[in-house]
Amino acid sequence: MALKLAGFTFKQSQKIIVKRSEDDKLQFISSLENVNSLGIQIALPLLNLKQMPLIKGERVYVLISLPSFSIEFNTRVKGFRKDNIQLVVLEFPTDYKRVQRRNSVRLKVLLDVEVALVPREAGQEPVYEKGQAVDISAGGMEVTTKLPVERDQTVLVKFVLELDRQRIYNFCIKSKVRRITPITPKTKRLGVEFLDMGISDSDKIFQYIFKKSTTSIN
């Protein structure tokens, strides 16, 4: 069962952390059980098998940890309900923040890409060479290509990420060549670092990595 919250899609029983406040050291473990018009429904938070004492109207801090970042927000306890297990119902947050955990989480993937040198003259069209990505992170990727390129050169990398039929995203990212590994006399593997990555594009790549990672696990 897919649950949508804060623009992201989660699976039922997604692990979450509940605290009294953002700075509280005590972390109670719970799971995301349902998201509907009633609110955000979670399992009773536990710490060392002891329930977190909660009352209606009390404010709590929720952290949903993902492979490369976490979604965190303040909310309020709306109430409690029983649905096979005892549930705590939370209000929908008015705001949330994405906290990047690390940029180096990489997904092994075979993905068609196109690579081109950045034109030296204004108005000149880039000439793309077909290649293939072998992994991707929010900070860069490794691609195989026959394009003649040198280390520290700036290139353009085009690729498409498909989250589902309704969410297909096209990318064209200026990137720096950080390392080159020869494979054959003509083919090489480039390690490229994305430059000037916007938050929106970064989030889309994070979502792609998360979706593919959870799909492969299940």
N, C-alpha and C positions, 0 to 999 in steps of 0.2 A: 504494500500500500504506500503510495507516494504522498508525502506531506509537504505543502508549500508554505514557506515562512521567510519573510524578509528578502524576497526575490530569489530564494534558493529552494531546491527540491531535496527533501530528505526521505529516508526510509523509516517506516515505523520501527520503534525501539532504538532509534538513534540515541546514543549515549549523550547525556548533558550533565553539566555541573551547576548546582544551585548554591548560592552563598547569601549571607545576610546583606553584604555590600561588596562593592568591587574590591576593596582592600582587605576583606575578611580572609583569614588564613584557613578557616574551616571550610572544606569543600564536601558537599553532600552529593552523592551520585544518584542520578535519576535517568529516565529515558523519555523520549518524545513519543507519545502514544497516539495523539490525534490533534488535528487542527481544523476547527470548523467555526460556525457562527457563535458557539458558546465561548470560544477562546482557545488557548493553548493548553492541552491536557497532557499532564506528565504523571509518571509513576511517583509514589511517595519517595522523596529523596532520603537516602540512607548514608550513614557514616558508621563503619564498624558495626553493621547490623542494627544500629539505633536510628529511629526515624527523626527527621528534622521537625521539631515542633513548629507548626505553622497555624496562623489564625487568619480569618477572612479580613481583607483590607491591609494586610502586612506587605511591605515592600521587600522584594528579593532581587538578586542579581543572577542572571542566567548566562552561562557560557556554553556554546555549542562548538565543540572542537572538530575541525576538519583536517585533512592531511597537511595543508600548507598554511592555514589561517584559522582563526576562530571568529564566530559571530557572537557578540556580547551585547546585552541590553538590560536595563532596569525595567521591572514590571511590578504588578501587584497581584496578590492572591484574590481571585474572584470568589472562590468557594471550593467545594469538594463534591465528587460524585462517584458512584460505584458502577463499573462496567467490566465485569469479570474480576478486575482488581481495583483497589482504591486509587482514585485519581485526584490530583490537585489541578484545579482550573486556574490558569493565569490570564491576565489581560493581555491583549495585543500591545506590543511596545509602540510608543509614539516615535521612537528613534532607536537606532542600533548602530554599532560600529563594527567594522571588519578589522581585526588585528592580525597582521601578517606574522606568521610564525617563522617561516624561512622560505627563501626564494629558490632553494636548490632541490626541492622535491621534484624528481624527474620521472616521467612516464615513458616506458619503452613502447614505441609505436612505429608503425610503418605508414608514413603520410606523404602523399605527393606534394612537392613544393616546386617553386620556381625561384631562381636566384639570379640577380643582375647586379653589375657594378653600378654605383651611383654615378650618373652622368656628370662630367666635369663642367659642361657648359649649360647655362640656363636655357630651357626650352628643348633640350635634347632628350629624346625618348630612351628609356633604359631598354637594353636587349636582354631578355630573360633566357636562362638555360634551365631545362627541366632537371630536377633532382629528386631526392627522397630524404625525408627526415627519419631518423632512427630513434630519437627521443625528443621530449619537449618538457620544458618547465616554464614558469611564469617569467623567468629571467633570460631564457634563450633556448637553443636547440642544437642538435648535431645533425648535419645534413651531408649527404653524399652528392657530389657534383663534378662535372668536367669543366666547369668555368675556371679560366685562368685567374687566380686570385692570390694575394699575398697576405701574410699576417698583419693585423692592425688595419687592414683595408676596410672601408665601409661598403656594405652591400645592402640591397633590398631583397627581402624574403617575402614571397607571397604564398599563402596557403589558406585552406578552408577547414573550419572545425564544425562538425555537426553534433549538436547536443541531442536533438530530436528533429522530427520533420518540420516543426514550426520554428526551430532555432538553429539556423545555419548561418555562420558568421565568416565573412571574408576578411583576411588580414593582409596588409602590406606594410611591413615593419622595417625601418632602417636599423641595421645591425652591424656590430663590429666583429671582425674575424679575430678570435682570440687564440686559436690553435689550428694547425693543419696536419692531418695524418694521411700520407700517401697510401692508397689501396692498390691501384694499378698504375702503370705509367701515365694514364690519362685521367683516372678517377681518384678523387681525394675526399676525405671526410673533414668537414669544417665544424669547429665548435664556435658558434656565434652567440654574441650577447645582444639582446634587444636593447635599443636605445630609445629614449623618449617614450617609454611605455605609459600610456594613460591608464587610469584606475579602471575604467570600463573594460578595456581590452584585457587587462590583467585579470579582472574578475571572471571574464569569459573563459580564459585559459585555465584558471583555477577550477571553475565548474566542470570543464571538459576533463581535466585530470582526475577530479574527484569522481565523476560519473564513470569513466573508464576503469578506474581503480576498483570501485565497488562492484562494477559489473563483472570484472575478472575474478573477484573474490567469491562472488555468488554464482 
